[in-house]
């Protein structure tokens, strides 16, 4: 009888050890899966933000594309995409640029003397650059995506 009691005791311990190993394995898999899911969610959100800002720029370009009114240039030391428009014989400029980790937009008269920090925050993004290619195409580039803009204007230069 003592052997039978010891056998049941060993069987119980064995079952408990197997259950503990299973439970620990499940916890490890869940922890790793949660970390992977969080990283994938972050990557997806970052890419969505990049797609969103490039879509915004594309839409803005299509709605503001008068000949000679879209160009890139320097906005107080920050690279910016400019959309110029004449309202009541006065030049107004919309600038899209990255400042302090945010893509910002500023609509003003260039003579107003506003600075990059004065722009409205659009979306949190560290990396957005603009480049004019030899054929006049403007390329907006984020960390992972790029957008080619074909404005009607073919004259570009530094913004005032």
N, C-alpha and C positions, 0 to 999 in steps of 0.2 A: 504494500500500500504506500509505503514511503516513496518508492520509485515512481509510482503513478502520480503522486502529489508533486514530486520534484519535476517530473516530465511536464505536468500542467503548468507549473510555475515557469519553467524554461520556455514553454510554448507561449505563455503570456508575455514574457519579457521579449521574446523574439518578435512577436506581433507588434508590440509597442515600439521596438527599435525600428522595424520596417515602416511603421506608421510615421514615426518621427523623421526618418530619412525622406519619406514621401512628402511630408509637410514642409520640410526645409527646402526640398527641391522645388516644390510649387512656389514657395516664397521667393526663391532665387529667380525662377523663370518670370514671375510676375514683376519683380523689381527691375530686371533687365528689360522686359517688354515695356514697362512704363517709361523707362529712360529712352528707349528707342522711339516710342510713340511721341514723347515730348520733343525729341530732336527733329523728327519728321514733321511734326506740327509747326515747329519754329521755321524750318526750311520752307514749308509750304506757305506760311504767312509772309515770310520775307519775299518770296517769289510773287505772291499775290500783290504785295505792296509795290514791287517793281513793275508788274503788269499794269497796275492801276495808274501809277504816275505816268508811264509811257502812253497809256491810252488817253489820259488827260491832256498830255502834250500834243498828241496827234489830233485830238478833237479841237484843242485851242488853235492849232496851226490851221486846220481846215476852216475854222470859223473866222480867222483873222488874216487870211492870206490875200492881202492886197499887194500888188507889185512893189517890191523894194521895202516892205515894212517888217520883214522878219530877218533877224540877224543874231549872231552871237557876239559876245564881247565881254569886257571886264566891268564888273560892278563893284567898285571900291575893293579891288583885290580878289573878287570872287567871279568865277566864270559863270556867265548867265546867258540864257536865251531870251531875246527881246522881241516883243511884238509892239510896233509903233502904230499909232492911229492919230488922225487929226480930228479933233472935236472943236467946233466953233473957232476954227483957224488957230488952234493951240495944239501943240504936240503933246501927246500923252504916251507913256510907255509902260507896258507890263513886263516885268522881269520875272523869270523863273530860274531859281538857283538853289544851291544847297548851302545852308549856313547853320552851324551849331547842331549838326545831326538831323536837321529837318529840311525837306524840300519846301521852299517858301515861294510866295508870289507877292509881288508888290506892283500896284498900279498907281502911277503918279506922273506928275509933270517932271521931266528930268532936272529942271531948274530948282525943284523943291529941296534938293540937297538931302534926301533921305538916305539912310544907311541900310546895309543888309539885315541888321537885326530888326528893322521896322516892318519887314514883310510878314504876311500872314502865314502861319504854319499850315502846310497841306498834308504832309505825310512824313512819318519818321523814316529817314533813309540817309545813310552816310555817303553813298557813292552815286553821283549822277554827274556826268560830264557831257560836254557838247563839243563837236568838232565839225568844221566845214571842210568837205572834200573838194578836190580840184574842180569837179564838175558842178559845184554849187549845192550839192546835197548836204543837208545837215544831219549828222548822226548824233542821236541822244543815246548814251550808254550808261547802264547801271552795272552792278557787279556781275550779273548773269545774263542780262538781256540787252538788246540794242534795238533802236528804232531809226529807220531812215525817213527823213522828211524831205519832200520835194516841193518847196515853196515856189511860187511863181517868180519871186524875186531872184535875180542872179547877181546882184551886187551886194557884197557883204563887207563889213569893216568893223572897226572898233566902235563900240557905242560910246556916246558922250556921257 
